[in-house]
């Protein structure tokens, strides 16, 4: 991280505990702040911290203590941090995990032990289905959702021979399953890449040989940057589609004009017209000097969900009351209307966005709704 980001991390982890009293609500944030994918964790952290700052250093009027540690995108390290937060620091709530393989390493044992987990990102199918738990809430989406919307949209555009690819890890598998669930055409090819891969020469050669009429990919963080740069130089002319994770604010700055015109799916964008979103976008830009990303919006909403539940329940001392308050989700989301399904995953609109230029800045604008009031495919497997 650069010096500014280090300062922000220190401010988040030191200044909030400095206000601590014995009855503070303790929150442990495990997220990726270094190495590949660090921009995602930094944005989640900063969105969360902004909501805390707006609350005067509190959430829902309650004093809080926020501890933040870097998992470096390693499942073993994430588990070690979680164990320390739970056993030594006695946290009430965990949050922050970016990657689905890390979430699967941490969440099941944590929630079974009575700790609440509020996910600002990862939503693997297992946690939405058979491993659902009353103490687990996902404020972002279930992994398949944005990909399902793209499957629907690509079909609606008359594409009938798509080539699809994603990394070989839980979210990658969910992504392609989600796309295929709503896509009505044939597949020119399907490839799982290595997680963290940066060289896509072999994949691009396979795409060129397959001659698809469209390409759908899910490659978050630096993976998507590398793929799009190499794709732009490949001479392949099939249009590219993807979820917001591959065309979000931080990605676009690195990819450049090669992303212009690409359609992608998201449950959030900076141009959603509601008061909460306008305040969030303006305050985030003023605080950090950059436009917020999808991940920042999810960190922000995670904090606001926690705040609403703490206010309604009068704290976290009564776990059943706090759980019930989380479930009703009475907060002003940057997405507008917000509600949980029976497995504690959102039911929400998934938008289609287009990459555009506003002055010299690449960003997204909403051009349609991919799926309306959409829930996930795994709720029926949840026994709650």
C-alpha positions as CSV (number, residue, x, y, z in Angstrom):
1,X,0.0,0.0,0.0
2,X,1.1,3.6,-0.5
3,X,1.6,5.9,2.4
4,X,-1.9,7.4,2.2
5,X,-3.5,3.9,2.3
6,X,-1.3,2.8,5.2
7,X,-2.4,5.9,7.0
8,X,-6.1,5.1,6.4
9,X,-5.6,1.6,7.6
10,X,-3.9,2.8,10.8
11,X,-6.7,5.3,11.3
12,X,-9.3,2.7,10.9
13,X,-7.7,0.2,13.2
14,X,-6.3,2.5,15.9
15,X,-8.6,5.6,16.2
16,X,-11.8,3.6,16.5
17,X,-10.5,1.3,19.3
18,X,-9.2,4.4,21.1
19,X,-12.8,5.3,21.8
20,X,-13.4,1.9,23.2
21,X,-15.2,1.2,26.5
22,X,-15.9,-2.2,28.1
23,X,-19.3,-2.6,26.4
24,X,-18.0,-1.8,22.9
25,X,-19.3,-3.9,20.0
26,X,-16.2,-5.6,18.6
27,X,-15.9,-6.0,14.9
28,X,-13.1,-8.0,13.2
29,X,-12.4,-7.2,9.6
30,X,-10.4,-9.8,7.6
31,X,-9.7,-8.5,4.1
32,X,-7.1,-8.4,1.4
33,X,-4.9,-5.3,1.7
34,X,-1.7,-6.6,0.0
35,X,-0.7,-8.5,-3.1
36,X,-3.1,-9.5,-5.8
37,X,-6.6,-8.3,-5.4
38,X,-5.6,-5.8,-2.7
39,X,-7.6,-3.0,-4.4
40,X,-10.8,-4.9,-3.6
41,X,-10.1,-5.2,0.1
42,X,-8.9,-1.6,0.3
43,X,-12.2,-0.4,-1.2
44,X,-14.3,-2.6,1.2
45,X,-12.3,-1.3,4.1
46,X,-12.6,2.4,3.0
47,X,-16.4,2.1,2.3
48,X,-16.9,0.6,5.8
49,X,-14.7,3.2,7.4
50,X,-16.7,6.0,5.7
51,X,-19.9,4.8,7.2
52,X,-18.3,4.7,10.6
53,X,-17.0,8.3,10.2
54,X,-20.4,9.5,9.1
55,X,-21.7,8.0,12.4
56,X,-19.3,10.0,14.4
57,X,-17.1,7.0,15.1
58,X,-20.1,4.9,16.1
59,X,-22.5,2.5,14.4
60,X,-26.2,2.8,15.3
61,X,-25.3,5.0,18.2
62,X,-23.2,2.2,19.7
63,X,-19.5,2.5,20.6
64,X,-17.5,0.1,18.4
65,X,-14.0,-1.3,18.2
66,X,-12.9,-2.2,14.7
67,X,-9.8,-4.4,14.2
68,X,-8.5,-4.8,10.7
69,X,-6.0,-7.4,9.4
70,X,-4.7,-8.3,6.0
71,X,-5.3,-11.9,4.8
72,X,-3.0,-11.5,1.8
73,X,-5.6,-13.7,-0.1
74,X,-4.4,-16.8,1.8
75,X,-7.1,-19.1,3.3
76,X,-4.8,-20.4,6.1
77,X,-3.9,-16.8,7.1
78,X,-7.6,-15.8,7.0
79,X,-8.4,-18.7,9.3
80,X,-5.6,-17.8,11.7
81,X,-6.8,-14.2,11.9
82,X,-10.4,-15.3,12.5
83,X,-9.3,-17.7,15.3
84,X,-7.4,-14.9,17.0
85,X,-10.3,-12.4,16.6
86,X,-12.7,-14.9,18.1
87,X,-10.7,-16.5,20.8
88,X,-8.4,-13.7,22.0
89,X,-10.3,-10.5,21.0
90,X,-13.8,-11.9,21.6
91,X,-15.3,-10.2,18.6
92,X,-19.0,-10.0,18.1
93,X,-19.0,-9.6,14.3
94,X,-16.7,-10.6,11.5
95,X,-16.7,-9.0,8.1
96,X,-14.5,-8.0,5.2
97,X,-13.6,-11.2,3.2
98,X,-13.2,-10.7,-0.5
99,X,-12.6,-14.2,-1.8
100,X,-14.9,-17.2,-1.7
101,X,-12.3,-19.8,-0.9
102,X,-11.3,-17.7,2.2
103,X,-14.9,-17.3,3.2
104,X,-15.4,-21.0,3.1
105,X,-12.3,-21.4,5.3
106,X,-13.6,-19.0,7.9
107,X,-17.4,-18.5,7.9
108,X,-18.8,-22.0,8.7
109,X,-17.0,-22.5,12.0
110,X,-17.3,-18.8,13.0
111,X,-21.1,-18.7,12.7
112,X,-21.6,-22.1,14.3
113,X,-19.6,-20.7,17.3
114,X,-22.1,-17.8,17.7
115,X,-20.2,-15.0,15.9
116,X,-22.1,-13.0,13.4
117,X,-20.6,-12.8,9.9
118,X,-21.7,-9.9,7.6
119,X,-20.3,-10.5,4.1
120,X,-19.5,-7.4,2.0
121,X,-18.5,-9.5,-1.0
122,X,-18.0,-13.3,-1.2
123,X,-21.2,-15.2,-1.6
124,X,-20.4,-18.8,-2.4
125,X,-23.2,-21.2,-3.3
126,X,-22.4,-23.4,-0.3
127,X,-23.1,-20.6,2.2
128,X,-26.3,-19.7,0.4
129,X,-27.5,-23.3,0.3
130,X,-26.6,-26.3,2.5
131,X,-24.2,-24.4,4.7
132,X,-26.5,-21.4,5.4
133,X,-26.6,-20.3,9.0
134,X,-28.8,-17.9,11.0
135,X,-25.7,-15.9,11.9
136,X,-24.5,-15.4,8.3
137,X,-25.8,-12.5,6.3
138,X,-24.6,-11.4,2.8
139,X,-25.1,-7.7,2.0
140,X,-23.7,-8.0,-1.5
141,X,-25.0,-10.8,-3.6
142,X,-24.8,-14.6,-4.0
143,X,-21.9,-15.4,-6.3
144,X,-24.0,-16.5,-9.3
145,X,-26.3,-13.4,-9.4
146,X,-24.4,-10.9,-11.6
147,X,-23.4,-13.7,-14.0
148,X,-27.0,-14.9,-14.3
149,X,-27.9,-11.4,-15.4
150,X,-25.2,-11.4,-18.1
151,X,-26.4,-14.8,-19.3
152,X,-29.9,-13.4,-19.7
153,X,-28.6,-10.2,-21.4
154,X,-26.2,-12.0,-23.8
155,X,-29.1,-14.2,-25.0
156,X,-31.4,-11.1,-25.3
157,X,-28.8,-9.6,-27.7
158,X,-29.1,-12.6,-30.1
159,X,-25.7,-14.2,-29.2
160,X,-25.8,-17.9,-29.7
161,X,-22.2,-19.2,-29.5
162,X,-20.4,-17.7,-26.4
163,X,-17.0,-18.6,-25.1
164,X,-16.9,-18.4,-21.3
165,X,-14.0,-18.4,-18.9
166,X,-13.3,-17.9,-15.2
167,X,-10.7,-18.8,-12.5
168,X,-10.8,-22.3,-11.0
169,X,-12.0,-21.5,-7.5
170,X,-15.4,-21.5,-5.9
171,X,-16.6,-18.1,-7.2
172,X,-15.3,-18.9,-10.7
173,X,-17.3,-22.1,-10.7
174,X,-20.4,-20.3,-9.4
175,X,-19.9,-17.6,-12.1
176,X,-20.0,-19.9,-15.1
177,X,-22.8,-22.0,-13.5
178,X,-24.8,-18.7,-13.1
179,X,-24.2,-17.6,-16.7
180,X,-25.2,-20.9,-18.1
181,X,-28.4,-21.0,-16.0
182,X,-29.8,-18.1,-18.0
183,X,-27.9,-18.3,-21.3
184,X,-30.0,-19.9,-24.0
185,X,-27.3,-20.5,-26.8
186,X,-24.5,-22.9,-27.4
187,X,-21.0,-22.7,-25.9
188,X,-18.0,-22.3,-28.3
189,X,-15.8,-23.2,-25.3
190,X,-15.5,-23.2,-21.5
191,X,-12.2,-22.7,-19.7
192,X,-11.2,-22.5,-16.1
193,X,-8.0,-20.5,-15.6
194,X,-5.6,-20.5,-12.6
195,X,-6.5,-18.1,-9.8
196,X,-4.1,-15.1,-10.1
197,X,-3.1,-15.9,-13.7
198,X,-1.7,-13.0,-15.7
199,X,-0.8,-14.6,-19.0
200,X,-3.7,-15.5,-21.3
201,X,-2.0,-16.3,-24.5
202,X,-3.2,-20.0,-24.5
203,X,-6.8,-18.9,-23.7
204,X,-6.8,-16.3,-26.4
205,X,-5.5,-18.8,-28.9
206,X,-8.3,-21.2,-28.0
207,X,-10.9,-18.4,-28.3
208,X,-9.5,-17.4,-31.8
209,X,-9.8,-21.0,-33.0
210,X,-13.3,-21.4,-31.5
211,X,-14.7,-18.4,-33.4
212,X,-17.3,-17.4,-30.9
213,X,-19.9,-14.7,-31.4
214,X,-19.3,-13.4,-27.9
215,X,-17.1,-13.8,-24.9
216,X,-18.1,-13.8,-21.2
217,X,-15.4,-13.8,-18.6
218,X,-15.2,-13.4,-14.8
219,X,-11.6,-12.4,-13.9
220,X,-11.6,-10.1,-10.9
221,X,-8.8,-7.7,-9.9
222,X,-5.5,-7.9,-11.7
223,X,-6.6,-11.0,-13.7
224,X,-9.2,-8.9,-15.5
225,X,-6.8,-6.1,-16.2
226,X,-4.3,-8.5,-17.8
227,X,-6.9,-10.3,-19.8
228,X,-8.5,-7.2,-21.3
229,X,-5.1,-5.7,-22.2
230,X,-4.1,-8.8,-24.0
231,X,-7.5,-9.2,-25.6
232,X,-7.3,-5.7,-27.0
233,X,-4.0,-6.6,-28.7
234,X,-5.2,-10.0,-29.9
235,X,-7.2,-8.9,-32.9
236,X,-10.2,-11.0,-31.9
237,X,-13.4,-9.0,-32.7
238,X,-16.1,-10.8,-30.7
239,X,-17.8,-8.5,-28.2
240,X,-16.9,-9.0,-24.5
241,X,-19.3,-9.2,-21.7
242,X,-18.8,-9.7,-18.0
243,X,-19.8,-8.9,-14.4
244,X,-18.9,-5.6,-12.7
245,X,-16.0,-7.3,-11.0
246,X,-14.1,-7.2,-14.3
247,X,-15.1,-3.7,-15.2
248,X,-15.3,-1.8,-12.0
249,X,-13.8,1.6,-11.2
250,X,-10.3,0.5,-10.3
251,X,-10.1,-2.0,-13.2
252,X,-11.1,0.6,-15.8
253,X,-8.4,3.0,-14.8
254,X,-5.8,0.3,-15.5
255,X,-7.4,-1.2,-18.6
256,X,-8.0,2.1,-20.4
257,X,-10.0,2.7,-23.6
258,X,-10.0,-1.0,-24.5
259,X,-13.0,-1.4,-22.1
260,X,-15.1,1.4,-23.7
261,X,-18.6,0.1,-24.7
262,X,-18.3,-3.2,-22.8
263,X,-21.6,-4.2,-21.1
264,X,-21.4,-5.6,-17.6
265,X,-23.7,-6.4,-14.8
266,X,-24.0,-5.0,-11.3
267,X,-26.4,-4.5,-8.4
268,X,-24.9,-1.0,-7.9
269,X,-23.6,2.0,-9.8
270,X,-22.8,5.5,-8.9
271,X,-25.7,6.9,-11.0
272,X,-28.5,5.0,-9.0
273,X,-30.8,7.9,-8.1
274,X,-31.5,7.8,-4.4
275,X,-30.4,10.1,-1.5
276,X,-28.2,7.5,0.2
277,X,-26.2,6.8,-2.9
278,X,-25.7,10.5,-3.7
279,X,-24.3,11.1,-0.2
280,X,-22.1,8.0,-0.4
281,X,-20.6,8.9,-3.8
282,X,-19.9,12.5,-2.9
283,X,-18.5,11.7,0.6
284,X,-16.3,8.9,-0.7
285,X,-14.8,11.0,-3.4
286,X,-14.2,13.8,-0.9
287,X,-12.6,11.5,1.6
288,X,-10.4,9.4,-0.6
289,X,-10.0,11.4,-3.8
290,X,-11.3,8.7,-6.1
291,X,-14.7,7.5,-7.4
292,X,-16.1,4.6,-5.3
293,X,-16.2,1.1,-6.7
294,X,-18.7,-1.7,-6.4
295,X,-16.6,-3.1,-3.5
296,X,-16.6,0.3,-1.7
297,X,-20.4,0.4,-1.9
298,X,-20.7,-3.1,-0.4
299,X,-18.3,-2.2,2.5
300,X,-20.4,0.9,3.1
301,X,-23.7,-1.0,3.0
302,X,-22.3,-3.7,5.3
303,X,-21.5,-1.1,7.9
304,X,-25.0,0.6,7.5
305,X,-26.7,-2.8,7.9
306,X,-24.8,-3.4,11.1
307,X,-25.6,0.1,12.3
308,X,-29.4,-0.3,11.7
309,X,-29.4,-3.6,13.6
310,X,-27.4,-2.2,16.5
311,X,-29.8,0.7,16.7
312,X,-33.0,-1.4,16.5
313,X,-31.8,-4.0,19.0
314,X,-30.2,-1.5,21.4
315,X,-26.8,-3.2,21.0
316,X,-25.6,-6.7,20.5
317,X,-26.1,-8.1,24.0
318,X,-29.3,-9.8,23.0
319,X,-28.1,-12.0,20.1
320,X,-31.6,-13.0,19.0
321,X,-32.8,-9.4,18.9
322,X,-29.7,-8.3,16.9
323,X,-30.2,-11.2,14.5
324,X,-33.9,-10.3,14.0
325,X,-32.9,-6.7,13.4
326,X,-30.3,-7.7,10.8
327,X,-33.0,-9.8,9.0
328,X,-35.4,-6.9,8.6
329,X,-32.6,-4.8,7.1
330,X,-34.1,-1.4,7.9
331,X,-31.3,0.8,6.5
332,X,-31.0,3.1,3.5
333,X,-28.9,1.1,1.0
334,X,-27.0,2.8,-1.8
335,X,-29.0,0.5,-4.0
336,X,-32.4,1.8,-2.8
337,X,-34.8,-0.9,-1.7
338,X,-33.1,-3.8,0.1
339,X,-34.4,-7.0,1.5
340,X,-33.1,-10.5,2.4
341,X,-34.3,-13.7,1.1
342,X,-34.9,-16.8,3.3
343,X,-31.2,-17.7,3.3
344,X,-30.0,-14.2,4.3
345,X,-28.9,-13.2,0.8
346,X,-30.3,-10.1,-1.0
347,X,-33.3,-10.1,-3.3
348,X,-32.5,-7.2,-5.7
349,X,-32.3,-5.7,-9.2
350,X,-29.2,-6.6,-11.2
351,X,-28.5,-3.8,-13.7
352,X,-26.7,-3.8,-17.1
353,X,-24.0,-1.1,-17.3
354,X,-22.0,0.2,-20.2
355,X,-18.4,1.5,-19.9
356,X,-18.3,5.1,-20.9
357,X,-16.0,8.1,-20.6
358,X,-17.0,11.1,-18.5
359,X,-14.4,13.8,-19.4
360,X,-11.1,11.9,-19.1
361,X,-12.4,9.3,-16.6
362,X,-13.6,5.8,-17.6
363,X,-16.7,4.8,-15.6
364,X,-20.0,3.0,-16.0
365,X,-23.6,4.1,-16.6
366,X,-26.7,2.0,-16.2
367,X,-28.4,1.2,-19.5
368,X,-31.0,-1.4,-18.4
369,X,-32.1,-3.9,-15.9
370,X,-30.8,-7.4,-16.4
371,X,-32.9,-9.2,-13.7
372,X,-35.7,-7.6,-11.6
373,X,-36.1,-8.5,-7.9
374,X,-33.7,-11.4,-8.4
375,X,-33.0,-14.0,-5.7
376,X,-30.5,-16.8,-5.8
377,X,-30.8,-20.4,-7.0
378,X,-29.7,-22.0,-3.7
379,X,-32.3,-20.7,-1.2
380,X,-34.3,-23.9,-1.5
381,X,-31.3,-25.8,-0.2
382,X,-31.2,-23.7,3.0
383,X,-32.8,-25.4,6.0
384,X,-33.3,-22.3,8.0
